[in-house]
Amino acid sequence: MISLADAQARLIAFSQPLPVETVALKDAIGRWSAEPVVAKRTQPLRDLSAMDGYAVAHCDCPGPWHLIGESAAGSSFAGEVARGEAVRIFTGAALPAGTDTVIIQEDVIRDSDTITIPRDLAIRPGQHVRLAGGDFTQGAVLVEGGERLTPARIALAAMGGYGALFVHRLPRIEILSTGDELVPPGAPLGDDQIPNSNAVMLAALLRDLPCTVISGAIIPDDMAALVSAIGRSDADILVTCGGASVGDHDLVRPALIEAGAEIDFWKVAMRPGKPLMAGRRGNQRVLGLPGNPVSAFVTAVLFLRPMVEALSGSASPLPRTVSAISGAHLPATGNRTDHIRAVLAGGRVVPVGVNDSAALASLACANALIVRPAGSPAVAVDEIVDILMLA
């Protein structure tokens, strides 16, 4: 049995990013940049007006000025402005040569082609001007390699001169559920059967990540059937759910080995989720999750999602904890890291429901997991604890 931190480090070590491809900006949202995005241009290229008003030279203040033209976005004033002259200017338009300041139209008194301002109006040099290069300059790194391409970063890349970006190929994930007791959700149930909730839960957990999820068939507790199903998979990540423990019907580990997989680790010092296993089968990564639904959920949050993010090129795929105030007494932990279903509200976090690894109702109520490292002392009310946010 290895520690949670060691297991996560080993998982990421064999989850190197997939090959690079080029995609249009509209298709890059949510992906991770495969390389730094370096500005091809300076923004803004020229000094621009931030308001509708009049462009003047500050040294001319307080005027009066004679209007000689106008400058609009996409149609700038071509001439040069001399002392005593001004140009009508609109938001986003380039400042004409000879000007350095914009007086907003509300502060100006206009009489035909002559403008003045009240004598007591203070005008700052450079006011209401967006300076050239004020956002970024050519050669600046706009997005680091390994950063996620959010809507704002997509817009930044577009402004930097890009129509397409380098990203890593979408990972393909296949989910195999194992167990004679499982039937598809909504199907009639026999007395010894339960709905296969894990496959739909895992697919939903990956919905916001750039990947393709294949929900495979339910495989019975039969060695030959398991080996055959594993051998047919060509996904980047093969996820098995159930059959990962040590009982007579827990056949996943030997089936994986018979199908050619090398198990990197099995059994992690965590609760829930101890029977987790991970390894490789050729170029395929294999992740064996426990069958109890809460165990499957927690291990998917801590291992499956990070593996998908790592293959997608994320520079920081592991989930990060935040701090909260404990609203309840928490006992000392043993030799495993505990993940306690909880509700965070108003900065205080309180355990919720039954903490059994098969109890889905309490998981559905939780919006956080309290993370209690192995060997932690008891926690009193109002002490600080680490949590993982779930929603």
Secondary structure, 3 states (H helix, E strand, C coil): CECHHHHHHHHHHCCCCCCEEEEEHHHCCCCEECCCEECCCCECCCCEECCCEEEECHHHCCCCEEEEEEEECCECCCCECCCCEEEEECCCCECCECCCEEEEHHHCEEECCEEECCCCCCCCCCCCEECCCCCECCCCEEECCCCECCHHHHHHHHHCCCCEEEEECCCEEEEEEECCCEECCCCCCCCCCEECHHHHHHHHHCCCCCCEEEEEEEECCCHHHHHHHHHHCCCCEEEEECCCCCCCCCCHHHHHHHCCCEEEEECECEECCCCCEEEEECCEEEEEECCCHHHHHHHHHHHHHHHHHHHCCCCCCCCCCEEEEECCCECCCCCCEEEEEEEEECCEEEECCCCCCCCHHHHHHCCEEEEECCCCCCECCCCEEEEEECC
